Amino acid sequence: MIRDVFGPTDILIPEASALERWSVIACDQFSSGRDYWERVRERVGEAPSALNTIIPEVYLSEIDEEKEIRKISSVMDSYIKSGVLREIESSFIYVERTQSDGRVRRGLVGAVDLEEYEFSGSGAAILASENTVLERLPARIRIRKAARFESPHIIAFIDDKEATVIEPLSEKAGNLPILYDFDLMEGGGHIRGRRVFGDDASEVLSALRELHGKNKTLMVVGDGNHSLAAAKVHWDELKQGLSEGDREFHPARRALIEVNNIYDSAISFEAIHRVVFDVDPVEFIDAFEQVMPGGNDYEVRWVSQGLSGVVRVSAGCIGDMQAAMQEFLDNQVNRTGCRVDYIHGADAVERLARKDRCTGLILPAMDKSELFETVAIRGVFPKKSFSVGQARDKRYYLECREIV
């Protein structure tokens, strides 16, 4: 039944006094923006915050991972014991996120069954949208193993052209209890969450079951692919030592995510750009042009210190273009030892590419209507193919759920 795929669950949210400093953006954002994360830490200070339960990727190369994981585990325990988080039983949360451009994105927070999810195959009810980089999973798995609770930055899409699942909640929002309503830090816009339970939750489940009956693939993960993959691997390892009954109800079997309708007018797909460090820009672009099939299907804009241009590419779909580009970049890393960073926002690429021996590749965005069709026909996209919205509109950590 569809309730085994996605359903209401017990959700923890911070007390009202903690909300604004608790909620910080996903750890994989601003991965070259140390100044961003330093401002966040200054803003948080000593207050309870999700910042103390994550490792921003900008710091990964310089930390003692084992020490940080022990610290995170201890902080999570203290937050549970001190009552910083309060429990909302057996509910969805209907979310209205006012983005930096003023548009309102509507979502539904609940728990997915990891038994219904595949990140390396096809045919499951929930599928990944991009290649999973296996080397990125171990650290995430170790954090999850030690974690008392999870807090998602995962967004999955449903292909609900008739707007039957999430949109009806906006019409009855005035009758749904407000759980939080505040401005997000660092230009993240505004977020409002309302509790969905009882008959309202049953109506959501009924609409999901009907939608799943039409679509074998109910959801495609748009953001947080690696976090959900880590949860899946952790569960697959954990369940080996459990009885059949324990497997059914163990909290680690499920993962908290936000679901959006891909046809929501506030959702746009943004390209994830590349900045390549430690290369000669002229030699790099020359090699790039020689490898990429020439044509007029797609344009990749490049920029470096004092130079810029466009490479025009032929490809059957944007996923094929991205795959060819990623293969080239991976070969360059292996051959020359250069470093590639994945950047949200063309302005950030242009700023970074002004540095000596750097080149930025600014990619075209994908039409969101291609997502389900491409995943069904071609399979997953290459890693870091697209992003949901601008960097500051990414999901902030807010809702939590105990997993032990």
N, C-alpha and C positions, 0 to 999 in steps of 0.2 A: 504494500500500500504506500501511497505517496508520503504519508506521515513518517515512514521510515527513511525518506530521503531528506526532508526538511520540515522542521516543526518547531513548536514553542518549547521553551526550556526555562530552567531557573537561571535568572540573569542577575549579576551584581552590578550596581552602579554606585559611583561615589556620592557621598553626601553633598548637598547643595553648596556648602561653603568651600568644598574642595574642587568643584568642577573646572573652573577656568585654568587653574594651574595643574590640575590632574591631566587634562586632555592635551596630548602632544601628537605631532604628525608621525606617520609611519617611519620606522627606523631606516628604510632604504631610500628615503628622500634626502635631497641635498647632500649626497654622498661625497661631494667635493666642496661642500659649503660649511667649513668649520665655523665661520662667523655666525651662521644661522643657529647652529646648535649651541654655541657659546651664549648667544642671546637668550635662547630657551632656558639654559641652565641658570642664567642670572635671574630670569623671570620666575622660575620655579622656586629657587632658593631652598629652604629647608622644608617646604610644604610637601604633603603627600602628593605623589605624581606618578603617572605611568612612565615618566622619564626614568625613574629609578627601577623599572622592571624590564627595560629593554637595553640593547647595546646598539646605539646609532652606528651605521656602517662606516661613517667617517672616521671612527676611532678603532676599527677592527684591527688595523695593522700594528697598533701600539699598546694594546691591553694584555693583561694576563687573563686569558679567557676563563680558566678554571676558577680563579679568584672572583671574577665578575659574576659567574654563574652562582657561586655560593652566596655572594652578596645579594643577587636578585632573589634567590630562594628565601633568604632571611627577611628581606624587605616584604615580600609577598605574605609571608607568615604574619609579620607584624601588622600589615594592613588588615588582614582578616581578623586577627585577635583584637585590634584596637577599635574595630567598628567603623573604619573609614568607608567601607563598602557595605551597602545594604542590599538585601536580596528581594528581587521581584519574582514571584513564583509562577511557573508554567505559563509563560507569556512570549509573544513576539514583541518587538518594539518597532513602531512605525516612525520612521525618521524623515524629517524634512531638513535638508542641508541647503542653506542659501550660500551659493558659491561666490567667489570673488567677482564674477561678472554679473551678479544679481539674480541669476537663474536659480530656481529651487529644484533640487534633485530629490526624488522620493525613493525611499528604500525600506526594506523590512529586515530586521535583525532577528535571527533564529539559529537553530542548530542543524547542521547537515550530518547525515550518517556516513561515516568514512568508508563503510562497506560498499556504498553506492558510488564511490569516487575512484577514478583512475587518472593518474598523471602521465602514464607511459603507454597507454593502450587506447582502445576505442570501444564503443558499444555500451559504456556505462551511462548511468543517469546524469552524472556530473563529470565533466571532462576539463582538463587543463586547456588553456588557449595557446601556450607556448612551450617550447622545449624546456625541460627541467635540467638545470645544471647540477649534476649530482654532487659536485664538489662543494656546492653551497648548502647542502642539507645537513652535514654532520653537526655543525655548530648550532643550528636551529633545533636539531633533534636533542642535543645535550641540554639546551635551555629548557625545552618542553619537558624532558624527563624530570628535571629538578623543579619545575614550576608548580605552584599551588593552584594557580588559575591562569586562564588564557584571556587575552584581550585582542580582538581581531583588527587587522587592517585589510582583511580579505573582502573583495567585492566579486560576486558572481552575477551573471546575467541570465534572465529568462527571456525567451522569444515570445512575448505576449502582445501580439499586434492588436488584439481586441481589448487590451487593458482591463483584464478581468481579475487580476490578483492583487496588485498594490493600489492601483488608482481608486478603487471604491473606498479605500480607507481615508483618502483625502476628503471625500464627500461627507464622511461621518466624523471627521477629526475633532470637531467641537465637542463630541460626546466621549472622546477617549481621554483618560487621565494623563496629564502632562507629567513626565518624569524628569525632564531637564529642558532648559531653554536659555541659551547663553551664547556669547561671542567667543569664537575660537581665537587663540593667540596667533601672532605673526601673520595677520592678514588672511586667516583661514575661513573667514566668513562667519556665518551663524548656524547653529544647530538646535533643532527642537525634536524631542523624542516623546512619543505617547505610547502608553501601554495598550496592547491588544491581547485580550484574553476572553475566555468563556465563549459565547456564541459568535463573537466577532472573529476569534481565532479559528473556530470551526468553519466559518464561511471562507476564510483564507485557505484552509486545508482542502476544502471541497473544490475551490477554483484551481488549486495546484494539481489536484488529482485529475481534473478534467484536462488541464493543459498537458500534463504528462501523458495522458492517453493519446494526445495528438502528436507529441514530440518524444521520440525515444530518448533523445538527449534533452533533459529538462533544463540543465544549467551548464554554462561555460564560465570558467573562472577568468575574470578579467584582471584583477589586481590581487597580489598576494599569492601567486601560484606556488612559490617556494615554501611559504609558511604552511599552506594547506598540505603540500607534499610531505613536509616534515611531520605534520600531525598524522598523516596516513602511515608513514614508515614507523613512527613510534607506536601507533596502534597495532600495526601488523606484528611488531615484535612483542608487544605487551600481551596480546590476546593468546599467544602460544601457551602461556602458563595459566590460562583461565578456563573454568568449566563453561559449558555451553550457556548455562543460565547467567553466569557472571558476565560473559561476553555481551549478552543482550542489553544489560543495564549499566555496564561500566561507563562512567562519565567520559573517559578518554576515547570512547568509540565515536563520539560526536564532536564537532568543532563549530564554534560560533562564527558566523559570517553575516555580511549584509548582502541582500539580494536586490538588484535593480532590474527594471524592465528595460531592455536594450532600446526600446522605442521612446523612452522618456525624453522629452524635448530638451532637458537640461544636460543630457549625456552626450559628450563628444569624445572621440578618440583622438588622442594626441600622439605624435611620433615620439619615440625615445631616441634621442640623437646620440652620436658618438664623438668623443674627444680622444684623439690618439696622441700620447706623449712619447717623447724621445725618438722622433723621426725627423728626417729632412722633408719639409712639406712638398717641395717640387718633386723629389724622387717618389714620395709616397703617392701623390696624386697621379703621377705618370703610371705607376704600377697599378693603381686602382682603375684607371681608364682602360688599360690593356686587358684587365681581367673581366670587367663587367661588360655584358653584351650590349652593344650600342643600339639605340633606338629612341623612340619618342613616347614610350608608355609612362615612364616615371622620371623625375628629376631629383638628383641628390646635389644639394648645394654644399660647397666646401669653403672654409675660411681658415686663414692662418695669419701670421704676423705680416700685415701689409699686403696680403694676397687674398683673392677670392675667385670663385668660378662655379660652374655648374657641370655635372656629369649627367648625360641623358642615357637612360637605360631601357632596354627592351625586356619585358617579362610578361608571362601569362597572367599573373596576379601579383599583388603587392607582397604576398608571402614568399613567392619565388624570388623576387628582387631582393628581399631581406635575407633570404637564405644564401644567395650568391655573395652578397656583401659580407655576411657574417663569416662565411668560409674564407673569404679573402683576409678579413681581419684576424681570424684565428691563425691562419698561415703566417701572417706578418708577425704576430706575437711569438710564434714558435721559431721563426727564422731570424728575427732581428732583436727579440727581447723587448720590443716596445710595450707600452701599457695602454689599455683601452678602458675608458670610463664611460658609463651610460648616464646621459644627462637629460633631465626634463627641462624644456624651455630653450628656445633658440637664443634668447638673450644671454643665458648662462653659457651656452656653447661659444658664442662670439667673445665673451669676456675671457674665458679660459684659453681660447685658441690664440689670443694675443701674446701668450707666453712664448718664449724661445723654444724651437723644436716641437711645436704642437700643431696639430691640424684638427679642425672640427668638421664633422659630416652632419649636415642638417637634412633630415629625412622628410619625405611627404607623409601626411597623415592618412590613415586608412578610413574608408567609408564604413561606418558601423554596420551597415546592412550586410557586409561581407563576412561578418564574424562566424555565425552559426554555419553558413554554407561552406565556408573555407575549412573550418574544423571538421565538418562531416565528410568533405570530399578529399581534402589534402592532408588532414591531420593537423597536428600542432604547428603553430608558427615557430620560427626560430626564437631563441632567447631574446628578451628585451625588444620585442617587435613594436609594441604600442603601449600607450598608457591611457587610463581613463581620466581625461581632463588635465588641467594644468597642475603643476606641482603643489601649489597651495590649496588646491581643491581635493587633494587625496584624502583618504580616510584618516581621521585622528583616532588614537586609542581612547576609548571611553567605556563601553560596556565590557564586562568581564564575566567569566564563568569558571567555576571550580572544575578541575579535571582529575582530581585525586579523591 
